């Protein structure tokens, strides 16, 4: 991404702002507790809430396991597995 880094970072910040604005609008309309689970359940129903939570949990577990495995390999071998070039 070398030369595009200066362009991609502001685009990612703008995207994050749009997501936060969408969540703020949802928080005004859904007054009960539960965060994103409450938003999904209100919009789509209980079945979709359960499946979205399962997907989020699986993604979190997968990414955290990959990060820990990468850190252990770097510590044990001294070689970075994933590098940014």
Sine and cosine of phi, psi and omega as CSV:
sin_phi,cos_phi,sin_psi,cos_psi,sin_omega,cos_omega
0.00,0.00,-0.11,0.99,-0.03,-1.00
-0.14,0.99,-0.99,0.16,-0.12,-0.99
-0.95,0.31,-0.39,0.92,-0.03,-1.00
-1.00,0.09,-0.07,1.00,-0.07,-1.00
-0.84,0.55,-0.65,0.76,0.00,-1.00
-0.92,0.40,-0.42,0.91,0.02,-1.00
-1.00,-0.03,-0.61,0.79,-0.08,-1.00
-0.95,0.30,-0.58,0.82,-0.02,-1.00
-0.89,0.46,-0.76,0.65,0.05,-1.00
-0.88,0.47,-0.55,0.83,0.05,-1.00
-0.91,0.42,-0.64,0.77,0.02,-1.00
-0.93,0.37,-0.60,0.80,0.06,-1.00
-0.90,0.43,-0.67,0.74,0.03,-1.00
-0.90,0.44,-0.64,0.77,0.05,-1.00
-0.89,0.46,-0.68,0.74,0.04,-1.00
-0.88,0.48,-0.64,0.77,0.04,-1.00
-0.89,0.46,-0.66,0.75,0.02,-1.00
-0.90,0.44,-0.65,0.76,0.04,-1.00
-0.89,0.45,-0.69,0.72,0.00,-1.00
-0.91,0.42,-0.62,0.79,0.06,-1.00
-0.91,0.42,-0.64,0.77,0.04,-1.00
-0.90,0.43,-0.68,0.74,0.03,-1.00
-0.91,0.41,-0.58,0.81,0.04,-1.00
-0.91,0.41,-0.65,0.76,0.05,-1.00
-0.90,0.43,-0.63,0.78,0.05,-1.00
-0.91,0.41,-0.63,0.78,-0.02,-1.00
-0.90,0.44,-0.51,0.86,0.04,-1.00
-0.95,0.32,-0.59,0.81,-0.07,-1.00
-0.99,0.11,-0.56,0.83,-0.01,-1.00
-0.97,-0.22,0.94,-0.33,-0.14,-0.99
-1.00,-0.07,-0.15,0.99,-0.02,-1.00
-1.00,0.06,0.29,-0.96,-0.04,-1.00
-0.98,0.21,0.31,-0.95,0.04,-1.00
0.72,-0.69,-0.17,0.99,0.05,-1.00
0.87,0.49,-0.72,-0.69,-0.07,-1.00
-0.90,0.43,-0.48,0.87,0.07,-1.00
-0.88,0.47,-0.68,0.73,0.01,-1.00
-0.91,0.41,-0.62,0.79,0.00,-1.00
-0.90,0.43,-0.72,0.70,-0.02,-1.00
-0.92,0.40,-0.67,0.75,-0.01,-1.00
-0.91,0.42,-0.63,0.77,0.02,-1.00
-0.91,0.42,-0.65,0.76,-0.07,-1.00
-0.98,0.19,-0.65,0.76,-0.19,-0.98
-0.85,-0.52,-0.33,0.95,0.00,-1.00
0.92,-0.39,0.14,-0.99,-0.12,-0.99
-0.92,0.40,-0.63,0.78,-0.03,-1.00
-0.89,0.47,-0.67,0.74,0.00,-1.00
-0.94,0.34,-0.51,0.86,0.06,-1.00
-0.89,0.46,-0.72,0.70,-0.02,-1.00
-0.90,0.43,-0.70,0.72,-0.02,-1.00
-0.93,0.36,-0.60,0.80,0.03,-1.00
-0.92,0.38,-0.59,0.80,0.04,-1.00
-0.92,0.39,-0.62,0.78,0.03,-1.00
-0.90,0.44,-0.66,0.75,0.01,-1.00
-0.91,0.41,-0.69,0.72,0.02,-1.00
-0.90,0.45,-0.66,0.75,0.01,-1.00
-0.90,0.44,-0.73,0.69,-0.01,-1.00
-0.88,0.47,-0.67,0.74,0.01,-1.00
-0.90,0.44,-0.68,0.74,0.02,-1.00
-0.89,0.45,-0.68,0.73,0.02,-1.00
-0.91,0.42,-0.68,0.73,-0.02,-1.00
-0.89,0.45,-0.73,0.69,-0.05,-1.00
-0.94,0.35,-0.62,0.78,0.00,-1.00
-0.93,0.36,-0.62,0.78,0.05,-1.00
-0.89,0.45,-0.65,0.76,0.01,-1.00
-0.91,0.42,-0.63,0.77,0.01,-1.00
-0.92,0.40,-0.67,0.74,0.01,-1.00
-0.92,0.40,-0.67,0.74,0.03,-1.00
-0.89,0.47,-0.66,0.75,0.03,-1.00
-0.89,0.45,-0.67,0.74,0.01,-1.00
-0.90,0.44,-0.67,0.74,0.01,-1.00
-0.90,0.44,-0.67,0.74,0.00,-1.00
-0.90,0.43,-0.66,0.75,0.02,-1.00
-0.91,0.41,-0.62,0.78,0.01,-1.00
-0.93,0.37,-0.66,0.75,-0.08,-1.00
-0.97,0.24,-0.61,0.79,-0.07,-1.00
-0.98,-0.20,-0.36,0.93,-0.07,-1.00
0.98,0.20,0.04,1.00,0.01,-1.00
-0.96,-0.28,0.80,-0.60,0.07,-1.00
-0.94,0.33,0.76,-0.65,-0.03,-1.00
-0.99,0.16,-0.75,0.66,0.01,-1.00
-0.93,-0.38,0.90,-0.44,-0.01,-1.00
-0.86,-0.52,0.47,-0.88,0.07,-1.00
-0.99,-0.15,0.82,-0.58,-0.04,-1.00
-0.93,-0.36,0.00,0.00,0.00,0.00
